[in-house]
Amino acid sequence: MLKALIIDDEAPARTRMRKLLMPYIEAGRLELCEDASDGWEALEVLETQKIDLVFLDIRMPELDGFSLLERIPPDNRPVVIFTTAYDEYALRAFQANALHYLLKPVDQLQLAESIERAEKLRKTPEKKELDQAKISKLLDWLEVQDMPKTSQTMAKAVTETYVSQISVPHRDRLIIIPVRQIVSIEVQDNLTRLFALPDQPGPFPKLVRHIVSHTLDDLEHRLNPDEFMRVHRAAIIRLDQIKEMIGWFSGRYKLILTNNHEVIASRERSKLLKKKLMF
């Protein structure tokens, strides 16, 4: 029996998937734990329970499906069945890396094939290992797609004047955030979120989160590269806010920033970060 987890931010989609899986539950082939409505909730379940199979939606707020996978070492990763509405970028990623996925609304025949495949993977560690290698390859592929854009942005930075502060909307006014207070800037749910130290941080500062109107590409070449670095296609961090670098899978690093805020650096950018920090 496979212990499964449905990860989807849309309640109707989770309900529909539960109904589709009911015959497999009644047949004793699946056991469902509580659903997860976002990536962070899913990560907590995956860290505290032994899950064999996840039905993973890609587009989710805060922590999307791809970013969730980056936070799980391959050895601890369950079998993954991607579920997605029509998304040209995601489909191209799956097809380029020969990964299995279900297109919403989920077809029962394709679902049956996916569950049978998951059962076989669980029984054959070698095949599961190959499948996890494909997922790691997918994460690398996503990074490569973004690298040319980042290189162009870095080239622009040479001629730009770096900003010393960023304005962010807050209710009926604009708040001015000095760049020295920025800890990280991340794209979550297609929104650019800035995580900053409070004006009076104290010994255990709680980060303040803002939504900004700028894209990550724009901010990357407006911030001083001696102080900031893009460590992931969806994250820029302030270098002096790094407290720890923990070796992750496939040459990546998990960065522990101020207030234990975590960012996963991609493989290629982990190499650049090590070189930049000279160790």
Rosetta silent file (secondary structure, phi, psi, omega in degrees, C-alpha in Angstrom):
SEQUENCE: MLKALIIDDEAPARTRMRKLLMPYIEAGRLELCEDASDGWEALEVLETQKIDLVFLDIRMPELDGFSLLERIPPDNRPVVIFTTAYDEYALRAFQANALHYLLKPVDQLQLAESIERAEKLRKTPEKKELDQAKISKLLDWLEVQDMPKTSQTMAKAVTETYVSQISVPHRDRLIIIPVRQIVSIEVQDNLTRLFALPDQPGPFPKLVRHIVSHTLDDLEHRLNPDEFMRVHRAAIIRLDQIKEMIGWFSGRYKLILTNNHEVIASRERSKLLKKKLMF
SCORE:     score description
SCORE:     0.000 S_00000001
   1 L     0.000  135.441  178.898    0.000    0.000    0.000 S_00000001
   2 E   -96.974  131.793  173.629    1.244    3.470   -0.920 S_00000001
   3 E   -89.684  120.193 -170.494    0.798    6.362    1.495 S_00000001
   4 E  -117.606  155.091  179.089   -0.101    9.337   -0.694 S_00000001
   5 E  -132.804  129.028  175.181   -0.334   13.106   -0.312 S_00000001
   6 E   -95.420  124.649 -179.196   -2.325   15.493   -2.518 S_00000001
   7 E  -120.375  109.538 -177.513   -0.641   18.901   -2.841 S_00000001
   8 L  -160.945  136.215 -178.024   -2.777   21.566   -4.507 S_00000001
   9 L   -81.440   -9.114 -179.080   -3.760   25.099   -3.534 S_00000001
  10 L  -102.204  117.119 -177.419   -7.272   24.744   -5.031 S_00000001
  11 H   -57.970  -43.111  178.832   -9.774   22.998   -2.740 S_00000001
  12 H   -60.628  -35.890  179.105  -12.041   21.787   -5.616 S_00000001
  13 H   -67.559  -38.781  177.889   -9.034   20.174   -7.302 S_00000001
  14 H   -66.137  -41.407  179.590   -8.093   18.360   -4.074 S_00000001
  15 H   -63.266  -43.857  179.677  -11.681   17.160   -3.614 S_00000001
  16 H   -63.262  -42.312 -179.354  -11.859   15.882   -7.185 S_00000001
  17 H   -65.039  -39.096  177.183   -8.545   14.044   -6.839 S_00000001
  18 H   -60.204  -42.652  178.939   -9.719   12.398   -3.610 S_00000001
  19 H   -63.066  -42.169  179.232  -12.848   11.147   -5.407 S_00000001
  20 H   -64.562  -30.484 -177.626  -10.753    9.790   -8.284 S_00000001
  21 H   -87.456   -9.369 -175.508   -8.495    7.978   -5.811 S_00000001
  22 H   -55.814  -43.131  178.189  -11.313    6.441   -3.776 S_00000001
  23 H   -58.793  -33.641 -179.382  -11.387    3.113   -5.731 S_00000001
  24 H   -75.730  -31.248  175.776   -7.669    2.649   -5.022 S_00000001
  25 H   -68.885  -45.216 -179.733   -8.197    3.420   -1.327 S_00000001
  26 H   -65.860  -29.327  179.232  -11.063    0.917   -1.124 S_00000001
  27 L   -83.032   -2.225  178.679   -8.927   -1.683   -2.907 S_00000001
  28 L    78.345   17.574 -179.519   -6.172   -1.237   -0.314 S_00000001
  29 L   -93.299  -25.015 -179.344   -3.661    0.120   -2.812 S_00000001
  30 E  -131.192  148.280  168.207   -3.536    3.685   -1.435 S_00000001
  31 E  -127.148  125.965 -179.102   -3.770    5.392    1.935 S_00000001
  32 E   -99.208  132.719  170.036   -4.309    9.148    1.889 S_00000001
  33 L   -93.089 -176.594 -178.993   -3.040   11.465    4.589 S_00000001
  34 L   -61.605  145.796  178.671   -4.407   14.983    5.013 S_00000001
  35 L   -67.640  160.821  172.164   -4.143   17.216    1.943 S_00000001
  36 E  -118.078  130.546 -175.531   -1.648   20.074    1.687 S_00000001
  37 L   -95.842   -3.117  174.510   -2.921   23.385    0.335 S_00000001
  38 L  -159.495  174.271 -175.580    0.495   24.928   -0.362 S_00000001
  39 H   -64.993  -38.738 -178.772    4.173   24.089   -0.636 S_00000001
  40 H   -66.917  -40.885  178.110    5.111   25.010    2.935 S_00000001
  41 H   -63.648  -41.665  178.552    2.331   22.863    4.381 S_00000001
  42 H   -63.038  -41.329 -179.033    3.419   19.990    2.138 S_00000001
  43 H   -61.742  -39.358  178.398    7.040   20.370    3.221 S_00000001
  44 H   -63.097  -42.108  178.095    6.030   20.054    6.882 S_00000001
  45 H   -64.215  -44.836 -177.092    4.105   16.838    6.128 S_00000001
  46 H   -66.869  -27.024  179.311    6.974   15.393    4.102 S_00000001
  47 H   -83.473  -17.076 -175.381    9.451   16.146    6.887 S_00000001
  48 H  -114.248  -13.143 -179.192    7.335   14.519    9.602 S_00000001
  49 L  -129.558  155.684  176.436    5.673   11.588    7.829 S_00000001
  50 L   -88.840  104.853 -178.769    6.799    8.782    5.560 S_00000001
  51 L  -108.430  132.171 -179.064    5.063    9.539    2.254 S_00000001
  52 L   -92.446  -29.551 -171.625    5.446    7.176   -0.712 S_00000001
  53 E  -146.588  135.190  174.148    3.632    9.144   -3.398 S_00000001
  54 E  -124.528  141.272  170.002    2.653   12.778   -3.971 S_00000001
  55 E  -101.005  106.542 -165.789    0.248   14.281   -6.485 S_00000001
  56 E  -110.951  115.882  171.896    1.961   17.630   -6.950 S_00000001
  57 E   -76.007  149.174 -177.202    0.428   20.748   -8.454 S_00000001
  58 L   -90.542  -50.706 -175.586    2.956   23.133   -9.980 S_00000001
  59 L   -86.499  103.158  178.613    1.391   26.575   -9.680 S_00000001
  60 L  -137.932  152.315  177.945    0.925   27.324   -5.983 S_00000001
  61 L   -70.024  159.866  176.468    1.336   30.468   -3.870 S_00000001
  62 L    68.092  -73.084 -177.136    4.382   31.071   -1.691 S_00000001
  63 L  -127.253  108.452 -176.936    6.286   27.865   -2.584 S_00000001
  64 L   -79.643  176.965 -174.375    5.487   26.325   -5.974 S_00000001
  65 H   -60.409  -43.584 -179.850    5.880   22.671   -6.912 S_00000001
  66 H   -64.901  -43.363  179.763    9.346   23.010   -8.439 S_00000001
  67 H   -66.169  -33.618  176.019   10.671   25.018   -5.473 S_00000001
  68 H   -61.120  -45.751 -178.365    9.216   22.444   -3.085 S_00000001
  69 H   -62.551  -33.030  179.475   11.156   19.658   -4.799 S_00000001
  70 H   -65.593  -21.107 -178.148   14.380   21.645   -4.474 S_00000001
  71 L   -91.796   -0.242 -179.042   13.952   21.551   -0.694 S_00000001
  72 L  -115.713  116.459  177.202   13.708   17.760   -0.528 S_00000001
  73 L   -58.888  142.118 -177.384   16.900   15.688   -0.915 S_00000001
  74 H   -52.218  -36.294 -178.573   16.440   12.944   -3.567 S_00000001
  75 H   -64.770  -24.944 -178.681   16.987   10.173   -1.005 S_00000001
  76 H  -103.390    1.401 -173.074   13.971   11.416    0.979 S_00000001
  77 L   -83.012  131.520  175.964   11.795   12.311   -1.991 S_00000001
  78 L   -74.487  173.485  171.152    8.630   10.265   -2.625 S_00000001
  79 E   -64.684  135.988 -175.172    7.486    9.207   -6.069 S_00000001
  80 E  -113.850  127.378  168.654    6.106   12.341   -7.742 S_00000001
  81 E  -113.627  110.979 -179.927    3.117   12.563  -10.074 S_00000001
  82 E   -74.181  136.971  174.501    2.886   16.104  -11.400 S_00000001
  83 E  -125.536  129.983 -176.067   -0.621   17.489  -11.884 S_00000001
  84 E  -152.391  145.739  167.708   -1.076   20.703  -13.810 S_00000001
  85 L   -72.735  171.981 -177.849   -3.563   22.712  -15.796 S_00000001
  86 L   -59.585  118.749 -177.879   -2.360   23.583  -19.279 S_00000001
  87 L  -143.240  105.389 -173.046    0.888   25.432  -18.695 S_00000001
  88 H   -56.853  -42.074 -178.144    3.175   25.695  -21.699 S_00000001
  89 H   -65.071  -47.014 -179.217    6.313   26.273  -19.623 S_00000001
  90 H   -64.809  -43.284 -179.220    5.639   23.363  -17.239 S_00000001
  91 H   -63.420  -40.172  178.078    4.676   20.979  -20.052 S_00000001
  92 H   -63.500  -37.500  178.240    7.812   21.859  -21.983 S_00000001
  93 H   -64.690  -44.913 -179.613    9.848   21.163  -18.833 S_00000001
  94 H   -64.475  -45.498 -177.124    8.221   17.745  -18.327 S_00000001
  95 H   -67.175  -38.183  179.737    8.573   16.744  -21.965 S_00000001
  96 H   -65.369  -25.847 -176.582   12.188   17.894  -22.199 S_00000001
  97 L  -113.560   13.898  175.603   13.080   15.706  -19.224 S_00000001
  98 L    53.665   45.050 -179.388   10.829   12.716  -20.020 S_00000001
  99 L  -102.758  147.510 -178.187    8.837   13.126  -16.794 S_00000001
 100 L   -81.472  139.632  178.461    5.385   11.729  -16.146 S_00000001
 101 E  -151.439  160.514  175.869    2.541   14.172  -15.537 S_00000001
 102 E  -117.294  130.460  179.783   -1.262   14.404  -15.444 S_00000001
 103 E   -93.069  130.698  178.568   -3.059   17.227  -17.194 S_00000001
 104 L   -77.367  144.949   -6.593   -6.097   18.676  -15.413 S_00000001
 105 L   -68.046  138.783 -171.984   -8.903   17.718  -15.501 S_00000001
 106 L   -68.275  131.461  177.843   -7.316   14.370  -14.678 S_00000001
 107 L   -85.208  135.109 -175.446   -8.265   11.456  -16.903 S_00000001
 108 H   -63.604  -38.353 -179.569   -9.105    8.232  -15.002 S_00000001
 109 H   -65.866  -43.348  178.338   -7.216    5.980  -17.422 S_00000001
 110 H   -66.456  -35.115  176.607   -4.075    8.092  -17.197 S_00000001
 111 H   -63.075  -43.740  178.911   -4.429    8.181  -13.409 S_00000001
 112 H   -59.690  -41.793  178.828   -4.606    4.369  -13.313 S_00000001
 113 H   -65.479  -37.897 -179.372   -1.413    4.170  -15.390 S_00000001
 114 H   -66.475  -42.328 -179.715    0.312    6.662  -13.095 S_00000001
 115 H   -67.887  -40.935  177.114   -0.550    4.742   -9.926 S_00000001
 116 H   -61.595  -40.277  177.973    0.560    1.451  -11.475 S_00000001
 117 H   -64.036  -41.664  179.573    3.826    3.106  -12.462 S_00000001
 118 H   -63.282  -39.491  178.176    4.283    4.461   -8.916 S_00000001
 119 H   -62.916  -39.761  179.173    3.737    0.978   -7.458 S_00000001
 120 H   -67.836  -39.944  179.570    6.410   -0.439   -9.754 S_00000001
 121 H   -63.125  -39.680 -179.275    8.853    2.321   -8.845 S_00000001
 122 H   -65.270  -35.121 -178.516    8.382    1.638   -5.152 S_00000001
 123 H   -79.560  -16.744 -176.170    9.121   -2.062   -5.655 S_00000001
 124 L  -123.115   92.317 -176.361   12.201   -1.373   -7.783 S_00000001
 125 H   -54.617  -35.402 -178.792   14.689    0.938   -6.001 S_00000001
 126 H   -63.926  -41.332  179.854   16.881    1.173   -9.104 S_00000001
 127 H   -69.868  -38.090  177.618   14.001    2.511  -11.210 S_00000001
 128 H   -63.547  -39.558  178.639   12.957    4.918   -8.468 S_00000001
 129 H   -62.130  -40.018  177.505   16.527    6.204   -8.296 S_00000001
 130 H   -65.498  -38.453  179.344   16.481    6.812  -12.060 S_00000001
 131 H   -65.543  -40.786  178.077   13.158    8.619  -11.740 S_00000001
 132 H   -67.220  -32.881  176.746   14.559   10.877   -9.001 S_00000001
 133 H   -64.418  -34.845  176.900   17.573   11.571  -11.202 S_00000001
 134 H   -64.749  -38.100  179.260   15.153   12.818  -13.874 S_00000001
 135 H   -66.928  -41.692  176.583   13.624   15.213  -11.353 S_00000001
 136 H   -62.351  -37.727  177.272   17.078   16.533  -10.427 S_00000001
 137 H   -65.022  -38.315  177.082   17.760   16.918  -14.149 S_00000001
 138 H   -59.857  -45.646 -179.333   14.476   18.847  -14.467 S_00000001
 139 H   -63.110  -38.224  175.974   15.554   21.284  -11.741 S_00000001
 140 H   -66.309  -39.517 -179.712   18.886   21.789  -13.520 S_00000001
 141 H   -62.276  -43.009  178.951   17.045   22.297  -16.834 S_00000001
 142 H   -60.934  -38.373  179.326   14.860   24.999  -15.301 S_00000001
 143 H   -66.296  -43.732 -178.671   17.978   26.755  -14.066 S_00000001
 144 H   -62.576  -37.002  179.843   19.675   26.611  -17.477 S_00000001
 145 H   -59.072  -30.284 -175.455   16.608   28.140  -19.139 S_00000001
 146 H   -93.258  -16.347 -174.250   17.055   31.205  -16.979 S_00000001
 147 H   -60.490  -43.592  179.422   20.844   31.545  -17.159 S_00000001
 148 H   -58.888  -39.973  179.403   21.047   33.479  -20.478 S_00000001
 149 H   -62.635  -41.437 -179.661   18.584   36.048  -19.128 S_00000001
 150 H   -66.356  -38.603  179.301   20.644   36.415  -15.972 S_00000001
 151 H   -62.590  -40.461  177.660   23.856   36.873  -17.964 S_00000001
 152 H   -63.872  -40.410  179.873   22.248   39.703  -19.923 S_00000001
 153 H   -63.647  -41.574  179.435   21.108   41.301  -16.690 S_00000001
 154 H   -64.055  -36.367  179.030   24.631   41.112  -15.241 S_00000001
 155 H   -64.635  -37.983  178.811   26.009   42.753  -18.380 S_00000001
 156 H   -64.315  -33.076 -172.268   23.587   45.650  -17.944 S_00000001
 157 H   -60.606  -24.712 -176.383   24.691   46.116  -14.339 S_00000001
 158 L   -61.565  -35.346 -174.740   28.082   47.451  -15.434 S_00000001
 159 L  -100.560   -0.106 -176.492   26.563   50.700  -16.715 S_00000001
 160 L   -91.144  153.998  170.176   23.796   51.145  -14.126 S_00000001
 161 L   -91.457  128.948 -175.458   23.810   53.255  -10.981 S_00000001
 162 L   -78.921  142.462 -178.767   22.984   51.089   -7.998 S_00000001
 163 L   -79.825  151.755  176.910   20.039   52.043   -5.811 S_00000001
 164 L  -106.480  -10.794  179.287   20.450   52.795   -2.114 S_00000001
 165 E  -156.160  158.633 -179.941   16.766   52.339   -1.246 S_00000001
 166 E  -129.179  134.422  177.041   13.582   50.773   -2.630 S_00000001
 167 E   -93.349  136.499  179.874   10.068   52.137   -2.304 S_00000001
 168 E  -129.358  139.846  179.432    7.278   49.665   -1.574 S_00000001
 169 E   -72.275  140.356  177.321    3.521   50.314   -1.500 S_00000001
 170 E  -147.451  105.279 -176.530    1.820   49.982    1.873 S_00000001
 171 L    56.483 -115.668 -175.433   -1.897   50.829    2.123 S_00000001
 172 L  -102.702   22.125 -176.083   -2.226   54.490    1.064 S_00000001
 173 E  -147.065  176.699  173.560    1.477   55.342    1.118 S_00000001
 174 E  -112.184  135.871  175.707    4.971   54.327    0.024 S_00000001
 175 E  -104.877  137.485  179.429    7.528   52.976    2.493 S_00000001
 176 E   -98.440  120.329 -179.952   11.216   53.532    1.821 S_00000001
 177 E  -108.416  114.404  174.068   13.406   50.490    2.525 S_00000001
 178 E   -63.578  141.307 -176.904   17.191   51.091    2.648 S_00000001
 179 H   -63.562  -23.700  179.113   18.967   48.318    0.753 S_00000001
 180 H   -65.583  -18.938  179.907   21.110   47.616    3.838 S_00000001
 181 H   -91.534   -7.006 -178.492   17.941   46.246    5.522 S_00000001
 182 E   -74.010  133.798  174.707   17.132   43.795    2.717 S_00000001
 183 E  -101.080  -48.755  176.662   17.695   40.121    3.540 S_00000001
 184 E  -155.698  161.462  173.628   16.285   38.545    0.378 S_00000001
 185 E  -131.333  124.545 -172.407   13.999   39.209   -2.576 S_00000001
 186 E  -135.358  147.395  174.234   12.027   36.251   -3.880 S_00000001
 187 E   -94.588  121.522  178.457    9.407   35.488   -6.490 S_00000001
 188 E  -136.085  126.549  179.446    6.480   33.576   -4.996 S_00000001
 189 L    54.851   41.779  178.548    3.175   33.020   -6.754 S_00000001
 190 L    64.060   15.563  175.985    4.264   35.403   -9.539 S_00000001
 191 E  -116.628  142.003  176.902    4.742   38.198   -6.991 S_00000001
 192 E   -90.112  116.844 -176.710    8.086   39.745   -6.047 S_00000001
 193 E  -111.740  131.739  179.658    8.392   39.675   -2.260 S_00000001
 194 E  -106.014  127.082  177.923   11.039   41.601   -0.345 S_00000001
 195 E  -106.819  120.849 -172.868   12.127   40.318    3.077 S_00000001
 196 E  -132.197  156.844  172.800   13.707   43.041    5.198 S_00000001
 197 L   -72.409  147.305  175.045   14.964   43.726    8.686 S_00000001
 198 L   -68.604  166.299 -179.139   12.739   45.991   10.798 S_00000001
 199 L   -59.846  -35.175  176.568   13.893   49.557   11.476 S_00000001
 200 L  -123.207   85.906 -169.561   14.964   48.491   14.977 S_00000001
 201 L   -63.235  -40.658 -177.757   15.973   44.833   14.528 S_00000001
 202 L    72.853 -175.505 -175.196   17.061   43.885   18.054 S_00000001
 203 L   -71.622  -31.161 -179.397   18.807   40.574   18.905 S_00000001
 204 L  -127.666   75.894 -173.162   16.174   38.312   17.264 S_00000001
 205 L   -70.150  137.275  172.977   14.706   40.321   14.390 S_00000001
 206 L   -94.959  124.686 -175.238   11.479   39.200   12.770 S_00000001
 207 L   -68.008  143.075  176.896   11.648   39.826    9.038 S_00000001
 208 E  -100.845  131.616 -177.152    9.144   42.196    7.484 S_00000001
 209 E  -106.288  133.451  178.202    7.671   41.082    4.160 S_00000001
 210 E  -129.437  153.184  170.940    6.673   43.495    1.391 S_00000001
 211 E  -101.811  129.314 -179.357    5.370   43.074   -2.147 S_00000001
 212 E  -115.349  157.715 -175.662    7.229   45.187   -4.704 S_00000001
 213 L   -88.116   -9.777 -178.321    6.285   46.077   -8.269 S_00000001
 214 L   -80.273  152.115  172.856    9.742   45.420   -9.738 S_00000001
 215 L   -82.639  163.082  178.220   10.739   42.164  -11.413 S_00000001
 216 H   -65.066  -37.774  178.639   13.651   40.127  -10.089 S_00000001
 217 H   -60.835  -43.068 -179.958   15.577   40.793  -13.315 S_00000001
 218 H   -64.027  -45.886 -178.472   15.159   44.541  -12.858 S_00000001
 219 H   -66.334  -33.737 -177.799   16.238   44.447   -9.220 S_00000001
 220 H   -58.804  -42.030 -177.793   19.212   42.244   -9.993 S_00000001
 221 H   -92.295    0.946  174.200   20.918   44.880  -12.108 S_00000001
 222 H   -99.488  -10.997  179.496   19.855   47.798   -9.843 S_00000001
 223 L  -101.702  143.378 -177.738   21.449   46.277   -6.725 S_00000001
 224 L   -62.941  119.790 -178.753   25.188   46.364   -6.107 S_00000001
 225 L   -67.402  -13.105  173.696   26.635   42.923   -7.037 S_00000001
 226 L   -74.803  -18.609 -177.176   29.260   43.345   -4.312 S_00000001
 227 L  -113.309  -26.194 -176.583   26.426   43.213   -1.783 S_00000001
 228 E  -125.938  154.467  176.780   23.723   41.140   -3.497 S_00000001
 229 E  -148.642  138.476  173.720   23.641   37.983   -5.581 S_00000001
 230 E   -82.510  113.673 -174.572   20.983   36.114   -7.476 S_00000001
 231 E  -104.520   -1.220 -177.374   21.336   32.586   -6.111 S_00000001
 232 E  -161.878  156.418  179.064   18.300   31.080   -7.797 S_00000001
 233 L   -58.266  -20.896 -176.680   16.027   31.920  -10.715 S_00000001
 234 L  -119.587   20.027 -176.820   13.520   33.078   -8.078 S_00000001
 235 E  -154.365  135.391  168.985   15.746   34.581   -5.366 S_00000001
 236 E  -117.747  137.568  178.359   18.258   37.361   -4.693 S_00000001
 237 E  -125.918  154.326  172.482   20.000   37.480   -1.321 S_00000001
 238 E   -86.482  124.835 -170.421   22.132   40.039    0.492 S_00000001
 239 H   -60.291  -37.816 -176.727   25.517   38.402    0.973 S_00000001
 240 H   -78.567    2.201  175.585   26.185   39.698    4.487 S_00000001
 241 H   -96.109   -0.998  177.331   22.890   38.164    5.669 S_00000001
 242 E   -74.658  123.454  178.140   24.157   34.597    5.088 S_00000001
 243 E  -103.077  -34.042  178.982   24.650   32.878    8.450 S_00000001
 244 E  -146.737  151.688  170.815   25.182   29.296    7.268 S_00000001
 245 E  -124.875  113.116 -176.262   25.649   27.369    4.014 S_00000001
 246 E  -104.149  125.033  178.599   24.477   23.774    4.272 S_00000001
 247 E   -58.205  127.146 -178.099   25.517   21.310    1.570 S_00000001
 248 L  -112.996 -163.775 -176.995   22.390   20.175   -0.282 S_00000001
 249 H   -85.452  156.854  175.191   21.888   17.672   -3.086 S_00000001
 250 H    53.393   37.604  175.530   23.475   17.803   -6.569 S_00000001
 251 H    80.263    9.266  178.757   25.968   20.494   -5.602 S_00000001
 252 L   -87.549  165.913  172.771   23.387   22.913   -4.242 S_00000001
 253 E  -124.525  141.200  166.807   23.502   24.847   -0.976 S_00000001
 254 E   -93.107  121.368 -178.503   20.744   25.612    1.485 S_00000001
 255 E   -97.201  125.926  175.031   21.411   29.148    2.690 S_00000001
 256 E  -100.576  114.407 -177.546   20.407   30.063    6.230 S_00000001
 257 E  -100.233 -175.264  177.344   19.931   33.806    6.402 S_00000001
 258 H   -52.720  141.836 -179.421   19.090   36.166    9.262 S_00000001
 259 H    63.988   26.015  178.795   16.173   34.965   11.402 S_00000001
 260 H    59.835   24.503  175.294   16.697   31.433   10.010 S_00000001
 261 L   -70.866  130.329 -173.914   15.153   32.472    6.702 S_00000001
 262 E  -108.265  138.783  173.076   16.018   29.753    4.168 S_00000001
 263 E  -137.255  134.017  176.245   16.815   30.024    0.467 S_00000001
 264 E   -92.640  123.795  176.307   17.987   27.173   -1.755 S_00000001
 265 E   -86.465  138.814  179.017   20.753   28.176   -4.152 S_00000001
 266 L   -69.576  167.957 -173.692   20.714   26.459   -7.527 S_00000001
 267 H   -62.469  -51.293 -178.319   23.618   24.250   -8.512 S_00000001
 268 H   -65.088  -38.999 -178.774   25.350   26.640  -10.918 S_00000001
 269 H   -75.788  -23.311  173.146   24.824   29.634   -8.681 S_00000001
 270 H   -63.779  -39.017  177.113   26.098   27.686   -5.675 S_00000001
 271 H   -63.229  -44.762 -179.924   29.405   27.373   -7.552 S_00000001
 272 H   -65.290  -36.901 -179.924   29.433   31.109   -8.260 S_00000001
 273 H   -65.661  -45.177  177.784   28.554   31.878   -4.637 S_00000001
 274 H   -58.605  -43.004 -179.671   31.435   29.769   -3.322 S_00000001
 275 H   -65.105  -41.230 -178.657   33.795   31.537   -5.720 S_00000001
 276 H   -64.855  -37.563 -179.676   32.436   34.949   -4.712 S_00000001
 277 H   -85.979   -2.572  174.149   32.923   34.179   -1.016 S_00000001
 278 L    59.447   53.802  170.824   36.388   32.776   -1.787 S_00000001
 279 L  -150.083    0.000    0.000   36.267   29.369   -0.169 S_00000001
